[in-house]
Amino acid sequence: FLSDDCVIDLPGGRLLNHETEWDPANRLKAGFDGPWPWSDTRDGGRVDLSKVPPRGEPIMDMSYITDMPGGWYAITNRRKQVGFGLAFPTDLFRYLWYWQSFGGRGYPWWGRTYNVGLEPFTSYDNQGLETAVKNGTALRVDAGQRVEASLKAVAYTGGEGVQSIGPDGSVVLRT
């Protein structure tokens, strides 16, 4: 499924790259903050993160998307005409973690991976709860408090990408 024929669609938002360079295969500028999907690269270029790169480029990156006007994402393989999407509530999941492991050279994968992760989260970054508390994004759950959420995963066919996904899982395709 995953190939350079894939496009990642979001309703927009603000892109925050991981604050430090943490792998020799990082291509994104550490600490970059700007509108989705464009990011500065550490070599001074720009990259559209909605486009999945081809196999063979050693890339290991971590970004976070926040301030999304809607809670959904989609990844569409335009050649195969199939895709996967997820709808989630942004009042709870204020961040979408976007990690990219496209053949990075280090532990534990040693160049054998080609995958992305798109994960709704209540906070950021991936350095643990202590960091989320320090940066003010940790979700506070009081004793006895109940937190519930409903997510909707969908598979779809057709289209060049996705215009939107409703909370009920209804998909509007781009043509």
Buried (B, 14 or more C-beta within 10 A) or exposed (E): EEBBBBBBBBBEBEBBBBBEBBBEBBBBBBEBEBEBBEBBBBEEEEBEBBEBBEEEEBBBBBBBBBBBEBBBBBBBBBEEBBBBBBBBBBEBBBBBBBBBBBBBEEEEBEEEBBEBEBBBBBBBBBBEEEBBEEEEBBEEEEEEEEEEEEBBEBEBEEBEBBBBBEBEBEBEBBE
